[in-house]
Amino acid sequence: MTEATKITPELLRAMPLPSPDGATDKNARGSVLVVAGSVEVPGAALLAGTAALRAGAGKLQIATCSSVALHMAMAVPEARVTGLPETPKGGIAPEAVELLCERAKRIDAVLLGPGMMDKDAVAGLTTGMVKGLDGPALVLDAEALVCLDTLREPLCRREGRTIITPHSGEMASLLEIERDAVEADPLAIAREVATRFQVVVALKGGTTHIVDPDGDCWFYESGNVGLATSGSGDTLAGVVAGLVARGAGPAQATIWGVYLHGQAGNRLARSRGPLGFLARELLAEIPGLMAELAQ
């Protein structure tokens, strides 16, 4: 069985991100569609979308609940924002699937899940998008993960072009096992899911384990407790989506995204203190970290 490789700056420099030359325009840097948010948690879409741009994506679209779409458009003027039908519980309605799949035909990476509420609606939306998306890479986070046990066949057909970013509780729900079982051997659990569903897994925790469908695996253990804060996972998912849109492979984008997210937290821990920095403060650290690793 393949040994897990530690994620270090040397490893990342050996797998450099795609770097557009000075003559390219924003279209060459890739486009991201973030499907996220709810009436109660609209900010998750803002965090994830901004993170995708900070990771270097050229174009951003955000699709969220119609009642918050105008506010989102004003908060993220860099994005094209689409208002979607809402459920009575304040989530994105499953009937938005057709529109989203049509929109995604011209997109390089789709992120689905941050801040989404109404579990039944999220399950319907996730099912429709996993089955309906053909071209773009797909990043699944948060509530979008809970119904994946019913989507093994369509996920396998995507042949590794799907990335999932669960914490141990979400992984336990996906597999219908106890959280303690996940935390007892997170690498083995991540391997099992990556192989079974043919996805790249980033199983988040004190040490984050990344496994691709072939069983290759990596780990990052240099983060800090300050990253365990509201919105931090939305930021990570957005960074990964942005890197995929730029042309990084799914495993490469996940490895880089986990490292950039963790190191951004380390920088804030030094400048702000180990606890109390905010997920939105991570965003501004990403471009500088990428530039340093490109040297």
C-alpha positions in Angstrom: 0.0 0.0 0.0 1.3 3.4 -0.9 2.8 5.5 1.9 1.3 8.9 2.5 3.5 11.8 1.4 3.9 14.8 3.5 2.9 18.1 1.8 5.8 20.5 1.9 6.9 23.6 -0.1 9.4 21.3 -1.9 6.6 19.0 -2.9 4.5 21.8 -4.3 7.4 23.3 -6.2 7.8 19.9 -7.9 4.2 20.1 -9.0 3.8 23.8 -10.0 0.4 25.3 -10.7 -0.5 26.3 -14.3 0.8 29.8 -14.8 -0.8 31.9 -17.6 1.6 34.1 -19.5 1.2 37.9 -19.7 -0.7 37.7 -23.0 -3.7 35.7 -21.7 -7.0 37.1 -20.6 -9.3 36.2 -17.8 -10.9 33.4 -19.9 -7.6 31.6 -20.0 -7.4 31.5 -16.2 -10.6 29.5 -16.0 -14.1 30.0 -14.7 -15.8 28.9 -11.5 -19.5 28.5 -10.7 -20.2 28.5 -6.9 -23.6 27.1 -6.0 -23.9 27.9 -2.3 -25.6 29.7 0.5 -29.1 29.9 1.9 -31.3 32.6 3.5 -29.8 31.9 6.9 -26.1 31.4 5.7 -25.6 33.6 2.6 -22.0 34.5 3.5 -20.7 31.0 2.7 -21.2 31.7 -1.0 -19.3 35.0 -0.6 -16.4 33.3 1.1 -16.1 30.4 -1.3 -16.5 32.6 -4.4 -13.9 35.1 -3.2 -11.6 32.3 -2.4 -11.8 31.0 -5.9 -10.7 34.4 -7.3 -7.9 34.7 -4.7 -6.7 31.3 -5.9 -6.3 32.8 -9.4 -9.5 31.9 -11.3 -10.3 34.4 -14.0 -14.1 34.5 -13.8 -16.6 33.8 -11.1 -20.3 33.1 -11.1 -22.3 32.6 -7.9 -25.8 31.0 -7.8 -27.7 31.4 -4.6 -31.2 32.0 -3.2 -33.1 34.7 -5.0 -33.9 36.7 -1.9 -30.2 37.3 -1.2 -28.8 37.4 -4.8 -28.9 41.2 -5.1 -27.1 41.7 -1.8 -24.5 39.1 -3.0 -24.0 40.9 -6.2 -23.2 44.1 -4.4 -20.9 42.3 -1.9 -19.0 40.5 -4.6 -18.9 42.9 -7.6 -16.4 40.7 -9.4 -19.0 38.0 -9.8 -22.0 37.3 -12.0 -24.7 36.4 -9.6 -27.8 34.4 -10.3 -30.9 34.2 -8.0 -32.4 30.7 -7.8 -35.8 29.4 -6.6 -36.0 29.0 -2.9 -37.7 26.3 -0.7 -39.9 27.3 2.2 -37.0 26.5 4.5 -34.8 29.0 2.8 -32.6 26.7 0.7 -32.0 26.4 -3.0 -34.8 24.5 -4.7 -34.0 21.3 -6.6 -35.7 22.6 -9.7 -32.7 24.9 -10.3 -30.8 21.8 -11.5 -31.6 22.3 -15.2 -30.6 25.9 -15.2 -27.4 25.2 -13.3 -26.3 22.2 -15.5 -26.9 24.4 -18.6 -24.9 27.2 -17.1 -22.1 24.8 -16.2 -21.5 23.8 -19.8 -19.4 26.9 -20.1 -17.6 26.5 -16.8 -14.3 24.8 -15.8 -15.1 24.0 -12.1 -18.4 23.9 -10.1 -18.4 24.1 -6.3 -21.6 22.9 -4.6 -22.6 22.9 -1.0 -21.2 25.7 1.2 -23.8 27.2 3.5 -26.7 25.3 1.9 -29.6 24.4 4.2 -32.7 22.2 3.8 -31.3 18.7 3.7 -33.9 17.2 1.4 -33.5 20.1 -1.1 -29.7 19.8 -1.0 -29.9 16.0 -1.7 -32.2 16.6 -4.7 -29.9 19.4 -6.0 -26.8 17.3 -5.5 -28.2 14.3 -7.1 -29.4 16.2 -10.2 -26.0 18.0 -10.6 -23.8 14.9 -10.2 -25.9 13.1 -12.7 -26.3 16.1 -15.1 -22.8 17.6 -15.2 -20.5 16.3 -17.9 -17.6 18.7 -18.6 -16.5 20.6 -15.5 -14.7 19.4 -12.4 -17.0 19.3 -9.4 -16.1 20.1 -5.8 -18.6 18.9 -3.2 -18.6 20.3 0.3 -20.7 20.5 3.5 -24.4 19.4 3.1 -23.8 18.3 -0.5 -21.9 15.3 0.9 -24.6 13.6 2.8 -26.3 11.8 -0.1 -23.3 10.6 -2.0 -23.8 7.0 -0.9 -26.7 6.9 -3.4 -24.6 8.3 -6.2 -21.7 5.8 -6.6 -22.4 5.0 -10.2 -22.6 8.6 -11.6 -19.6 9.6 -9.5 -17.5 6.7 -10.8 -18.5 7.7 -14.4 -16.8 11.1 -13.7 -13.5 9.2 -13.4 -11.8 11.2 -10.7 -13.1 14.7 -11.7 -14.9 15.1 -8.4 -13.3 16.4 -5.2 -15.0 16.0 -1.8 -13.9 17.9 1.3 -15.5 16.4 4.4 -14.6 16.7 8.0 -14.8 13.6 10.2 -18.4 14.2 11.1 -19.5 14.6 7.5 -17.6 11.5 6.5 -19.2 9.5 9.3 -22.6 10.6 8.1 -21.7 9.6 4.5 -20.7 6.1 5.5 -23.3 5.8 8.3 -20.6 5.0 10.9 -19.6 6.6 14.2 -17.4 9.6 14.1 -14.9 7.8 16.4 -14.4 5.2 13.7 -13.4 7.8 11.2 -11.0 9.5 13.6 -9.5 6.2 14.6 -8.0 5.6 11.1 -8.8 8.6 8.9 -6.3 7.6 6.1 -8.0 4.1 5.7 -11.4 5.7 5.6 -10.3 8.3 3.0 -8.8 5.5 0.9 -12.0 3.5 1.0 -14.1 6.4 -0.1 -11.7 7.6 -2.8 -11.6 4.1 -4.3 -15.3 3.3 -3.9 -16.6 6.5 -5.4 -13.6 7.4 -7.7 -13.2 10.8 -6.2 -10.4 12.8 -4.7 -10.9 13.0 -0.9 -9.6 15.7 1.4 -10.6 14.4 4.9 -10.1 17.5 7.1 -8.8 17.4 10.6 -5.8 18.2 12.8 -4.0 16.3 10.1 -5.7 16.5 6.7 -5.5 13.4 4.5 -5.8 13.6 0.7 -6.3 10.4 -1.4 -6.9 10.1 -5.1 -8.9 7.3 -6.8 -5.7 5.3 -7.5 -4.9 5.2 -3.8 -2.0 7.8 -3.9 -2.1 9.8 -0.7 -0.7 12.9 1.0 -1.1 14.5 4.4 -0.8 18.0 5.8 -0.2 18.4 9.5 1.0 21.9 10.0 -2.2 23.8 10.5 -3.5 25.3 13.7 -6.5 25.3 15.9 -7.5 28.8 14.8 -8.6 27.3 11.4 -11.5 25.5 13.3 -13.8 28.5 12.8 -17.0 29.3 11.0 -16.5 29.7 7.2 -13.0 28.1 7.2 -14.2 25.1 5.2 -16.0 27.3 2.7 -12.7 29.1 2.1 -10.8 25.9 1.5 -13.4 24.6 -0.9 -13.3 27.8 -2.9 -9.5 27.8 -3.1 -9.6 24.2 -4.5 -12.3 25.1 -7.0 -10.3 28.1 -8.2 -7.1 26.0 -8.6 -9.0 23.4 -10.6 -10.5 26.1 -12.9 -7.0 27.3 -13.6 -6.1 23.9 -15.0 -4.6 22.0 -12.0 -5.5 18.4 -11.8 -8.0 17.4 -9.1 -5.5 15.9 -6.7 -2.9 18.6 -7.4 -5.5 21.4 -6.7 -6.5 19.7 -3.5 -3.0 19.3 -2.3 -2.2 22.9 -3.0 -5.5 24.1 -1.6 -5.0 22.3 1.7 -1.5 23.7 2.0 -2.4 27.3 1.1 -5.4 27.2 3.5 -3.3 25.9 6.3 -0.4 28.3 5.8 -2.8 31.2 5.6 -4.0 30.2 9.0 -0.5 30.0 10.3 0.3 33.5 9.1 -2.8 34.9 10.8 -2.0 33.0 14.0 1.3 34.8 14.1 0.0 38.3 13.2 -3.4 38.1 15.0 -3.0 35.4 17.6 -3.7 31.7 17.6 -7.4 32.1 18.2 -9.9 34.7 16.9 -8.9 35.4 13.3 -11.7 35.1 10.8 -12.2 32.9 7.8 -12.5 35.9 5.6 -9.1 37.1 6.7 -7.6 33.9 5.2 -8.5 35.1 1.7 -5.9 37.9 1.4 -3.1 35.6 2.4 -3.5 33.2 -0.6 -2.0 35.2 -3.5 1.2 36.0 -1.6 1.7 32.4 -0.6 1.2 31.2 -4.2 3.8 33.8 -5.3 6.3 32.6 -2.8 6.0 29.0 -3.9 6.4 30.0 -7.5 9.9 31.4 -6.8 
